[in-house]
Amino acid sequence: METSEGAELCFPQLNNSCRKPMPAQLHAMLTYTVVSFISLPTVTLNLLVIISISHFRQLHTPTNLLILSLAVSDFFVGLLLMPFGIILTDACWFLGDLMCALYYVVHFIIISSSVGNMVLISIDRYLAICDPLRYTTRVTLNRTKVCVCLCWICSFLYNCLIAKDFLRQPDSYNSCYGECVFVVDYITGAVVLVFSFIVPITVIIVLYMRVFVVAVSQARAMRSHIAAVTLQRSVGGTAKKSEMKAARTLGIAVVVFLFCSFIYYSPSPSSEDIKVSSSSSLVAVWLMYFNSCLNPVIYAFFYPWFRKSIKLIVTFKILRPDSCDTKIL
């Protein structure tokens, strides 16, 4: 760990303690403030999505179940990963080697499950728009539950396998006491890059592009049909707006995820091991975390039922015995 002369020790009573950098107080206070403001809405927004879909029976659909699973992973990002991220801004780890190992494993599991949920959502939207006649028979609630469970189980097993040696010896990569470092060898890093980023991103882009093309062609076909029935003026603008709305929504979803995850998964330019420390790549990590705050906005705030359910939740009408049967759609 690089430090300047006169830097304080993380643990002054230990000779092998790491030295912590001495950032300006204004910079540190600004970092804590920004991080806290990101964490609170992430937890709140995703909790509202979880409560809405879980409580109201009318929202128990395959698509909403995928949104629920995504909201759960994003909720844990705000509840667990972001608070620890605030601790990491000090560049000193005070919670011990075991908590260091658990932090990284939980971090990888939650991020992987979030990416997996986005892939499932893209597949669901692809089937719904490109094969609408067979969608209800191919995509059922029980099958969706199985896919969601497999997503979380595979994410857990996949990341535990990658970090198995690190879990046995959490301090094996530390150069001094008070450091939290996880080193990924080049081969493992390449595997993670392919299966955690390149493959999911490729699937999402290909499916969303197909969805976009089909949605636009359907809107144009509908507009032509309506024009033939002499209602071109009254509905032509609506069809055009639907094209733009589809382009905007899908574009935001793909671009935001690409932007937030590209830096996080950027490969090392040389064939060296990848060192992930408590003080490195904070911008990349927090961009990925920030995506969890944007997901409920992108995938839920565009739905009218979410705004209606929020009103019922904040006004405590959700506590009524028959509130679960309320018509939301």
Disulfide bonds with the S-S distance in Angstrom:
Cys10-Cys92 1.81
Cys18-Cys176 1.78
Cys100-Cys180 1.95
